[in-house]
């Protein structure tokens, strides 16, 4: 197979769109990617299927005069969303959809890889097809399980995320943080249930929960510098079974988001303080579980990102847009905490938002993205 053309790329994207799979279960996707990669010119390619992360794929393109290894990552998993696009190539897997555009991400990566399979790069290029971005912390798992060792260790890492708010094919980026980091919050409040007519004999967890919710709202407004950004949302609350029984247990779930790791840790600590205060004030047990996992802020490396932006601003055929930071999470942040690199947006222009059951990325973005990225990587290798 020669370099993939636009028609072939669109077919690949549609094929992948029909076989979405959840985190760490991307076996059909893995096999499709592997078959496509094996169809490329293998002269300079080396394929690795890591036993420690079975649905992952790594491809090393050996450079002609390597002085570094440049990594490029794409995510391959999907979301538990029932598709409602009405497309003829809609998901064939009930209740699962590429509602975050990872089918586009994979296709762009294959397009870039196919170009370099036909045009040997100067430096080594590492393509990492990563499972479990949406959950299970796939980037963190890959790092902790030793996938990036020896010749598979990148000196720098790049990756994209599609963005329906940007024109098809546009490249968006910014210095500093692109995506927020996140902490998952689970809180259980245990008191003493009882009859609604005798509150003095019970220990009402609903009242304690209500107070906790209200106090949590003051963390951002009174503990965080207003010039900086942070979010804490309690999106799920459960307590009680019937109107005339005082609940002895309450459960809350939520999320914390911040643009720096320092900010997230500060919000985490303030939430711990609030929970300890509620426990003492209402004589209840408050069990707080904070799961940060691998969803660290996506903090772009200053030097590499400056070069990336400079290239995209002057590249022929590239529409570059400087973007604001987003409060959504992305597990590429964990890898960027271990390796210098840059994450950027690829515009896919759509009225629906990411994670929507009606997301329909504009496929014109795919070839434009491939061209922009191959151009940048060639430019980077001349430095």
VOPAGU-2260 file (C-alpha; in pm, 1 decimal, decimal comma):
REM VOPAGU-2260
SITE   aa  ch    i         X         Y         Z
SITE  UNK   A    0       0,0       0,0       0,0
SITE  UNK   A    1     121,2     351,7     -75,3
SITE  UNK   A    2      46,7     664,6     125,3
SITE  UNK   A    3    -321,5     674,0     222,4
SITE  UNK   A    4    -525,0     920,7      17,6
SITE  UNK   A    5    -826,3    1118,0     136,4
SITE  UNK   A    6   -1084,7     867,4      11,9
SITE  UNK   A    7    -904,3     581,3     185,5
SITE  UNK   A    8    -875,3     781,7     507,0
SITE  UNK   A    9   -1248,1     857,3     509,1
SITE  UNK   A   10   -1326,0     488,6     454,4
SITE  UNK   A   11   -1097,4     396,5     745,4
SITE  UNK   A   12   -1267,7     651,1     969,4
SITE  UNK   A   13   -1610,0     512,8     882,1
SITE  UNK   A   14   -1495,6     154,7     938,0
SITE  UNK   A   15   -1359,3     246,7    1280,0
SITE  UNK   A   16   -1672,7     442,8    1363,0
SITE  UNK   A   17   -1880,2     126,4    1323,9
SITE  UNK   A   18   -1677,1     -80,2    1572,7
SITE  UNK   A   19   -1642,3     136,6    1886,2
SITE  UNK   A   20   -1522,6     -39,3    2201,0
SITE  UNK   A   21   -1489,2      61,6    2563,9
SITE  UNK   A   22   -1167,3     106,4    2760,0
SITE  UNK   A   23    -933,0    -194,7    2762,5
SITE  UNK   A   24   -1175,2    -390,6    2541,5
SITE  UNK   A   25   -1062,4    -245,8    2207,0
SITE  UNK   A   26    -971,2    -582,5    2053,3
SITE  UNK   A   27   -1155,9    -541,6    1723,0
SITE  UNK   A   28   -1021,7    -188,8    1690,3
SITE  UNK   A   29    -669,7    -313,9    1765,5
SITE  UNK   A   30    -694,9    -578,7    1495,5
SITE  UNK   A   31    -827,4    -331,3    1237,7
SITE  UNK   A   32    -543,6     -89,7    1313,0
SITE  UNK   A   33    -285,4    -368,6    1297,7
SITE  UNK   A   34    -413,1    -493,1     960,2
SITE  UNK   A   35    -401,5    -139,6     820,9
SITE  UNK   A   36     -49,3     -79,6     950,6
SITE  UNK   A   37      72,5    -411,2     814,5
SITE  UNK   A   38     -56,8    -300,7     474,7
SITE  UNK   A   39     189,3     -10,9     470,5
SITE  UNK   A   40     546,9     -26,4     344,1
SITE  UNK   A   41     731,1    -207,2     623,3
SITE  UNK   A   42    1085,9    -109,0     520,4
SITE  UNK   A   43    1138,7     133,1     808,2
SITE  UNK   A   44     859,5      18,0    1042,4
SITE  UNK   A   45     882,5    -187,1    1360,3
SITE  UNK   A   46     556,6    -294,8    1524,7
SITE  UNK   A   47     516,2    -376,1    1893,0
SITE  UNK   A   48     210,6    -534,2    2054,6
SITE  UNK   A   49     276,2    -490,5    2428,9
SITE  UNK   A   50     173,6    -791,8    2635,6
SITE  UNK   A   51     139,5    -565,7    2940,2
SITE  UNK   A   52    -132,8    -362,7    2764,9
SITE  UNK   A   53    -286,9    -600,7    2509,2
SITE  UNK   A   54    -505,1    -359,2    2312,0
SITE  UNK   A   55    -225,4    -104,5    2268,4
SITE  UNK   A   56     -14,6     -77,9    1954,3
SITE  UNK   A   57     323,6      87,8    1909,8
SITE  UNK   A   58     495,4     152,8    1579,1
SITE  UNK   A   59     851,5     279,3    1548,2
SITE  UNK   A   60     951,2     442,2    1220,1
SITE  UNK   A   61    1329,6     420,8    1206,4
SITE  UNK   A   62    1490,0     746,2    1098,5
SITE  UNK   A   63    1774,6     784,0     850,7
SITE  UNK   A   64    1994,3     992,1    1085,2
SITE  UNK   A   65    1816,8     986,7    1421,5
SITE  UNK   A   66    1913,7    1228,1    1695,6
SITE  UNK   A   67    1587,6    1185,5    1890,9
SITE  UNK   A   68    1261,5     992,6    1902,1
SITE  UNK   A   69     949,0    1201,0    1848,3
SITE  UNK   A   70     632,1    1043,3    1986,6
SITE  UNK   A   71     281,8    1080,3    1848,2
SITE  UNK   A   72     -11,3     946,1    2048,7
SITE  UNK   A   73    -368,0     870,6    1949,7
SITE  UNK   A   74    -645,8     728,9    2168,2
SITE  UNK   A   75    -857,4     438,8    2045,1
SITE  UNK   A   76   -1145,3     375,5    2289,6
SITE  UNK   A   77   -1508,4     488,1    2274,7
SITE  UNK   A   78   -1787,4     590,7    2512,0
SITE  UNK   A   79   -2097,4     414,0    2653,1
SITE  UNK   A   80   -2329,6     629,2    2441,6
SITE  UNK   A   81   -2618,7     512,2    2221,0
SITE  UNK   A   82   -2559,1     670,4    1880,1
SITE  UNK   A   83   -2832,8     892,6    1735,3
SITE  UNK   A   84   -2666,3    1032,9    1424,0
SITE  UNK   A   85   -2865,8     831,3    1169,7
SITE  UNK   A   86   -2548,1     785,9     964,9
SITE  UNK   A   87   -2529,0     485,0     729,6
SITE  UNK   A   88   -2200,6     391,7     898,5
SITE  UNK   A   89   -2330,2     431,5    1255,1
SITE  UNK   A   90   -2204,6     216,3    1540,4
SITE  UNK   A   91   -2282,0    -154,0    1512,3
SITE  UNK   A   92   -2221,9    -199,8    1884,2
SITE  UNK   A   93   -2536,4    -114,3    2084,3
SITE  UNK   A   94   -2479,4     143,6    2355,0
SITE  UNK   A   95   -2124,9     227,8    2243,9
SITE  UNK   A   96   -2018,2     515,8    2018,0
SITE  UNK   A   97   -1715,0     714,6    1913,7
SITE  UNK   A   98   -1885,1    1019,4    2061,8
SITE  UNK   A   99   -1552,7    1186,7    2138,6
SITE  UNK   A  100   -1409,6    1154,2    1788,5
SITE  UNK   A  101   -1138,8     898,7    1859,1
SITE  UNK   A  102   -1219,4     742,8    1521,0
SITE  UNK   A  103   -1098,0    1069,3    1367,2
SITE  UNK   A  104    -791,9    1070,2    1595,1
SITE  UNK   A  105    -692,7     718,4    1486,6
SITE  UNK   A  106    -746,2     792,3    1119,6
SITE  UNK   A  107    -527,7    1101,8    1129,5
SITE  UNK   A  108    -253,2     903,1    1304,0
SITE  UNK   A  109    -272,5     631,9    1036,8
SITE  UNK   A  110    -251,8     898,5     767,6
SITE  UNK   A  111      61,0    1050,7     921,2
SITE  UNK   A  112     214,9     706,3     970,7
SITE  UNK   A  113     141,2     609,3     610,0
SITE  UNK   A  114     317,4     923,6     483,9
SITE  UNK   A  115     631,9     847,8     683,1
SITE  UNK   A  116     625,3     483,2     577,8
SITE  UNK   A  117     678,5     614,8     223,0
SITE  UNK   A  118     909,6     904,7     318,7
SITE  UNK   A  119    1169,0     789,9     574,1
SITE  UNK   A  120    1202,5    1053,2     846,0
SITE  UNK   A  121    1535,0    1190,9     965,1
SITE  UNK   A  122    1456,3    1117,7    1331,4
SITE  UNK   A  123    1279,5     817,4    1480,0
SITE  UNK   A  124     902,6     850,0    1507,3
SITE  UNK   A  125     704,7     656,3    1768,2
SITE  UNK   A  126     331,2     612,8    1707,2
SITE  UNK   A  127     139,2     508,4    2017,8
SITE  UNK   A  128    -217,7     382,3    1966,5
SITE  UNK   A  129    -339,4     411,4    2324,2
SITE  UNK   A  130    -635,7     230,5    2477,8
SITE  UNK   A  131    -847,5     354,7    2766,9
SITE  UNK   A  132    -837,4     733,3    2744,9
SITE  UNK   A  133   -1201,7     781,3    2843,4
SITE  UNK   A  134   -1159,0     574,0    3158,6
SITE  UNK   A  135    -905,8     344,4    3325,1
SITE  UNK   A  136    -616,2     589,7    3275,2
SITE  UNK   A  137    -461,0     426,1    2968,4
SITE  UNK   A  138    -168,8     668,2    2941,1
SITE  UNK   A  139     -77,2     617,8    3305,0
SITE  UNK   A  140    -109,2     240,2    3268,0
SITE  UNK   A  141     123,4     243,7    2966,3
SITE  UNK   A  142     384,3     445,0    3150,9
SITE  UNK   A  143     366,6     242,8    3472,8
SITE  UNK   A  144     383,6     -87,5    3285,4
SITE  UNK   A  145     708,4      13,3    3118,3
SITE  UNK   A  146     597,7      58,3    2757,7
SITE  UNK   A  147     821,1     361,6    2707,4
SITE  UNK   A  148    1160,1     207,4    2772,7
SITE  UNK   A  149    1470,3     161,8    2558,6
SITE  UNK   A  150    1414,6     245,1    2194,5
SITE  UNK   A  151    1044,0     297,5    2267,2
SITE  UNK   A  152    1112,1     598,1    2488,2
SITE  UNK   A  153    1010,4     927,2    2324,7
SITE  UNK   A  154    1216,9    1239,8    2377,3
SITE  UNK   A  155     902,7    1445,1    2318,4
SITE  UNK   A  156     533,5    1365,4    2266,4
SITE  UNK   A  157     253,6    1517,1    2057,7
SITE  UNK   A  158    -117,8    1443,8    2030,2
SITE  UNK   A  159    -441,6    1601,9    1915,7
SITE  UNK   A  160    -804,4    1620,1    2016,8
SITE  UNK   A  161   -1086,5    1703,0    1777,9
SITE  UNK   A  162   -1291,7    2015,7    1845,3
SITE  UNK   A  163   -1639,8    2068,5    1694,8
SITE  UNK   A  164   -1624,6    2441,7    1775,8
SITE  UNK   A  165   -1335,9    2502,4    1532,4
SITE  UNK   A  166   -1354,3    2506,9    1149,8
SITE  UNK   A  167   -1284,8    2174,3     979,3
SITE  UNK   A  168    -910,8    2120,0     958,7
SITE  UNK   A  169    -814,1    2421,3    1169,5
SITE  UNK   A  170    -536,1    2372,2    1423,7
SITE  UNK   A  171    -588,5    2517,8    1770,8
SITE  UNK   A  172    -334,4    2543,2    2048,0
SITE  UNK   A  173    -207,3    2763,8    2327,2
SITE  UNK   A  174      90,7    2810,1    2553,8
SITE  UNK   A  175      38,4    2665,6    2900,4
SITE  UNK   A  176    -255,2    2445,4    2997,6
SITE  UNK   A  177    -484,6    2318,2    2722,1
SITE  UNK   A  178    -701,7    2077,4    2927,2
SITE  UNK   A  179    -782,5    2077,2    3295,5
SITE  UNK   A  180    -680,9    1799,5    3527,8
SITE  UNK   A  181    -952,2    1613,8    3716,6
SITE  UNK   A  182   -1017,0    1435,9    4043,1
SITE  UNK   A  183   -1314,5    1201,8    4081,7
SITE  UNK   A  184   -1497,7    1252,6    4411,0
SITE  UNK   A  185   -1697,5     993,1    4605,0
SITE  UNK   A  186   -1841,8    1077,5    4947,9
SITE  UNK   A  187   -2033,7     850,6    5182,6
SITE  UNK   A  188   -2201,9     995,3    5492,5
SITE  UNK   A  189   -2308,4     749,8    5760,7
SITE  UNK   A  190   -2532,2     850,8    6052,9
SITE  UNK   A  191   -2829,4     689,5    6225,5
SITE  UNK   A  192   -3165,2     634,9    6059,8
SITE  UNK   A  193   -3498,3     663,8    6234,5
SITE  UNK   A  194   -3864,1     762,9    6227,0
SITE  UNK   A  195   -3939,7    1105,9    6082,5
SITE  UNK   A  196   -4149,0    1187,0    6391,3
SITE  UNK   A  197   -3853,4    1137,0    6629,0
SITE  UNK   A  198   -3553,2    1324,8    6484,5
SITE  UNK   A  199   -3392,9    1344,6    6829,6
SITE  UNK   A  200   -3333,6     969,5    6819,3
SITE  UNK   A  201   -3170,4     970,8    6477,9
SITE  UNK   A  202   -2872,0    1131,6    6311,0
SITE  UNK   A  203   -2993,4    1275,4    5981,4
SITE  UNK   A  204   -2747,0    1232,6    5694,3
SITE  UNK   A  205   -2967,0    1434,8    5456,0
SITE  UNK   A  206   -2917,3    1746,9    5667,1
SITE  UNK   A  207   -2543,1    1678,1    5688,2
SITE  UNK   A  208   -2531,3    1622,1    5312,7
SITE  UNK   A  209   -2718,1    1947,5    5244,6
SITE  UNK   A  210   -2474,2    2141,8    5458,4
SITE  UNK   A  211   -2178,0    1975,4    5289,8
SITE  UNK   A  212   -2310,8    2063,8    4944,6
SITE  UNK   A  213   -2352,2    2428,7    5040,9
SITE  UNK   A  214   -2007,6    2451,4    5199,1
SITE  UNK   A  215   -1844,7    2291,1    4895,3
SITE  UNK   A  216   -1975,0    2583,0    4689,0
SITE  UNK   A  217   -1749,4    2817,5    4889,5
SITE  UNK   A  218   -1426,0    2632,8    4806,8
SITE  UNK   A  219   -1381,2    2793,0    4464,7
SITE  UNK   A  220   -1532,2    3130,5    4556,5
SITE  UNK   A  221   -1340,9    3176,2    4883,5
SITE  UNK   A  222   -1029,6    2956,2    4870,4
SITE  UNK   A  223    -909,8    2997,9    4510,9
SITE  UNK   A  224    -752,3    3304,4    4352,7
SITE  UNK   A  225   -1027,3    3454,0    4131,2
SITE  UNK   A  226    -770,6    3515,2    3856,9
SITE  UNK   A  227    -712,7    3139,8    3839,4
SITE  UNK   A  228    -962,3    2870,2    3743,0
SITE  UNK   A  229   -1108,1    2572,4    3921,6
SITE  UNK   A  230   -1434,0    2381,2    3928,5
SITE  UNK   A  231   -1594,2    2146,5    4178,2
SITE  UNK   A  232   -1928,7    1989,6    4091,7
SITE  UNK   A  233   -2130,5    1735,4    4288,9
SITE  UNK   A  234   -2342,2    1584,4    4015,6
SITE  UNK   A  235   -2494,7    1285,1    4191,3
SITE  UNK   A  236   -2662,4    1267,4    4533,8
SITE  UNK   A  237   -2850,9     976,4    4686,6
SITE  UNK   A  238   -3020,6     943,1    5025,2
SITE  UNK   A  239   -3332,9     795,1    5175,4
SITE  UNK   A  240   -3598,4     551,9    5060,4
SITE  UNK   A  241   -3931,5     697,6    5176,9
SITE  UNK   A  242   -4068,1    1032,5    5296,2
SITE  UNK   A  243   -4122,1     943,4    5662,1
SITE  UNK   A  244   -3788,5     777,3    5739,8
SITE  UNK   A  245   -3475,1     969,3    5835,6
SITE  UNK   A  246   -3191,2     847,8    5617,6
SITE  UNK   A  247   -2895,8     688,2    5789,5
SITE  UNK   A  248   -2676,1     699,4    5479,3
SITE  UNK   A  249   -2610,2     945,7    5198,4
SITE  UNK   A  250   -2387,5     915,8    4893,0
SITE  UNK   A  251   -2246,6    1189,5    4668,4
SITE  UNK   A  252   -2035,7    1179,0    4353,3
SITE  UNK   A  253   -1866,6    1463,9    4176,7
SITE  UNK   A  254   -1562,3    1599,5    3999,9
SITE  UNK   A  255   -1287,1    1851,2    4064,9
SITE  UNK   A  256   -1113,7    2029,0    3778,1
SITE  UNK   A  257    -819,4    2267,8    3771,9
SITE  UNK   A  258    -571,1    2407,5    3522,3
SITE  UNK   A  259    -261,5    2313,2    3721,2
SITE  UNK   A  260    -174,0    2016,2    3937,7
SITE  UNK   A  261    -107,0    2255,0    4225,8
SITE  UNK   A  262    -459,2    2396,3    4190,7
SITE  UNK   A  263    -618,8    2050,9    4193,4
SITE  UNK   A  264    -428,0    1944,8    4503,5
SITE  UNK   A  265    -534,3    2263,9    4679,8
SITE  UNK   A  266    -901,9    2201,5    4599,3
SITE  UNK   A  267    -861,8    1838,2    4707,5
SITE  UNK   A  268    -728,7    1951,4    5044,4
SITE  UNK   A  269   -1004,2    2206,4    5100,8
SITE  UNK   A  270   -1265,3    1937,9    5029,6
SITE  UNK   A  271   -1098,5    1714,7    5288,3
SITE  UNK   A  272   -1119,3    2000,1    5537,6
SITE  UNK   A  273   -1490,1    2055,1    5467,7
SITE  UNK   A  274   -1567,5    1685,1    5507,9
SITE  UNK   A  275   -1384,7    1671,9    5840,6
SITE  UNK   A  276   -1582,6    1974,5    5959,0
SITE  UNK   A  277   -1915,9    1820,6    5856,3
SITE  UNK   A  278   -1829,9    1497,8    6038,8
SITE  UNK   A  279   -1765,9    1689,8    6362,0
SITE  UNK   A  280   -2055,5    1931,0    6325,4
SITE  UNK   A  281   -2322,1    1665,8    6261,9
SITE  UNK   A  282   -2166,9    1373,5    6448,6
SITE  UNK   A  283   -2161,5    1158,8    6136,8
SITE  UNK   A  284   -1894,0     955,1    5964,3
SITE  UNK   A  285   -1779,0    1107,1    5634,9
SITE  UNK   A  286   -1576,6     882,8    5404,4
SITE  UNK   A  287   -1415,5    1085,4    5123,0
SITE  UNK   A  288   -1252,2     907,3    4830,0
SITE  UNK   A  289   -1048,0    1112,8    4583,4
SITE  UNK   A  290    -935,5     940,2    4265,2
SITE  UNK   A  291    -704,6    1149,4    4055,2
SITE  UNK   A  292    -588,7     862,3    3836,5
SITE  UNK   A  293    -404,0     972,2    3524,1
SITE  UNK   A  294    -609,1    1277,9    3438,8
SITE  UNK   A  295    -352,9    1544,9    3512,5
SITE  UNK   A  296    -371,1    1889,1    3351,6
SITE  UNK   A  297    -249,6    1892,2    2991,0
SITE  UNK   A  298      33,0    2142,5    3039,5
SITE  UNK   A  299     209,7    2211,5    2711,8
SITE  UNK   A  300     587,8    2240,5    2717,6
SITE  UNK   A  301     678,0    2608,2    2660,6
SITE  UNK   A  302     969,4    2560,6    2420,2
SITE  UNK   A  303     813,4    2287,2    2206,4
SITE  UNK   A  304     473,2    2455,3    2198,1
SITE  UNK   A  305     627,7    2785,4    2088,7
SITE  UNK   A  306     788,8    2603,9    1793,3
SITE  UNK   A  307     462,6    2423,3    1716,0
SITE  UNK   A  308     259,5    2745,1    1712,4
SITE  UNK   A  309     521,1    2930,9    1508,0
SITE  UNK   A  310     510,8    2657,7    1244,3
SITE  UNK   A  311     131,8    2636,7    1227,8
SITE  UNK   A  312      96,8    3014,9    1195,8
SITE  UNK   A  313     313,6    3026,1     884,2
SITE  UNK   A  314     233,3    2687,2     725,9
SITE  UNK   A  315      61,9    2704,1     389,8
SITE  UNK   A  316    -293,4    2570,5     397,8
SITE  UNK   A  317    -317,2    2573,3     779,2
SITE  UNK   A  318    -569,4    2786,6     965,0
SITE  UNK   A  319    -427,4    2838,7    1312,4
SITE  UNK   A  320    -645,5    2954,8    1602,9
SITE  UNK   A  321    -519,3    3037,0    1950,6
SITE  UNK   A  322    -762,2    2877,6    2194,3
SITE  UNK   A  323    -857,6    2923,5    2557,9
SITE  UNK   A  324    -798,2    2646,2    2814,2
SITE  UNK   A  325   -1078,0    2388,9    2846,3
SITE  UNK   A  326   -1214,9    2244,5    3169,7
SITE  UNK   A  327   -1258,2    1903,7    3010,2
SITE  UNK   A  328   -1009,2    1632,4    3106,2
SITE  UNK   A  329    -764,4    1434,0    2889,8
SITE  UNK   A  330    -529,8    1162,4    3009,8
SITE  UNK   A  331    -249,6    1279,6    2778,3
SITE  UNK   A  332    -173,1    1517,7    3063,5
SITE  UNK   A  333     -11,5    1232,3    3255,4
SITE  UNK   A  334     228,0    1157,5    2969,0
SITE  UNK   A  335     310,0    1526,7    2929,0
SITE  UNK   A  336     408,0    1527,6    3296,7
SITE  UNK   A  337     662,8    1255,8    3211,2
SITE  UNK   A  338     776,4    1369,7    2865,2
SITE  UNK   A  339     791,1    1721,9    2721,1
SITE  UNK   A  340     539,0    1778,9    2446,5
SITE  UNK   A  341     234,5    1952,3    2309,5
SITE  UNK   A  342    -133,9    1874,9    2267,0
SITE  UNK   A  343    -345,1    2063,7    2017,9
SITE  UNK   A  344    -693,0    2079,4    1871,2
SITE  UNK   A  345    -807,0    1969,5    1526,0
SITE  UNK   A  346   -1125,7    2144,1    1421,2
SITE  UNK   A  347   -1407,5    1915,1    1303,3
SITE  UNK   A  348   -1687,4    2179,0    1280,9
SITE  UNK   A  349   -2017,5    2040,5    1409,0
SITE  UNK   A  350   -2324,6    2171,1    1592,1
SITE  UNK   A  351   -2308,8    1884,3    1842,0
SITE  UNK   A  352   -2056,4    1876,8    2123,0
SITE  UNK   A  353   -1806,2    1612,0    2227,2
SITE  UNK   A  354   -1963,5    1313,5    2406,2
SITE  UNK   A  355   -2292,9    1386,1    2230,8
SITE  UNK   A  356   -2495,2    1103,9    2074,9
SITE  UNK   A  357   -2532,2    1318,9    1762,3
SITE  UNK   A  358   -2166,6    1416,2    1707,5
SITE  UNK   A  359   -2083,7    1414,7    1335,1
SITE  UNK   A  360   -1729,5    1542,1    1272,9
SITE  UNK   A  361   -1665,0    1705,3     935,3
SITE  UNK   A  362   -1448,8    1451,0     751,8
SITE  UNK   A  363   -1270,0    1722,1     553,2
SITE  UNK   A  364   -1069,4    1773,8     872,4
SITE  UNK   A  365    -891,4    1438,8     840,6
SITE  UNK   A  366    -663,7    1501,4     540,2
SITE  UNK   A  367    -605,8    1861,2     647,7
SITE  UNK   A  368    -495,4    1734,1     987,2
SITE  UNK   A  369    -263,5    1475,5     831,1
SITE  UNK   A  370    -101,0    1740,2     611,5
SITE  UNK   A  371     -53,5    1984,8     899,4
SITE  UNK   A  372     100,9    1724,2    1128,5
SITE  UNK   A  373     334,5    1569,3     870,7
SITE  UNK   A  374     447,6    1918,6     782,7
SITE  UNK   A  375     519,6    2002,9    1143,4
SITE  UNK   A  376     705,6    1678,7    1215,4
SITE  UNK   A  377     928,5    1733,8     912,4
SITE  UNK   A  378     991,1    2089,9    1028,9
SITE  UNK   A  379    1069,4    1970,7    1381,4
SITE  UNK   A  380    1324,7    1720,2    1253,3
SITE  UNK   A  381    1523,1    1995,7    1082,2
SITE  UNK   A  382    1578,0    2172,4    1415,3
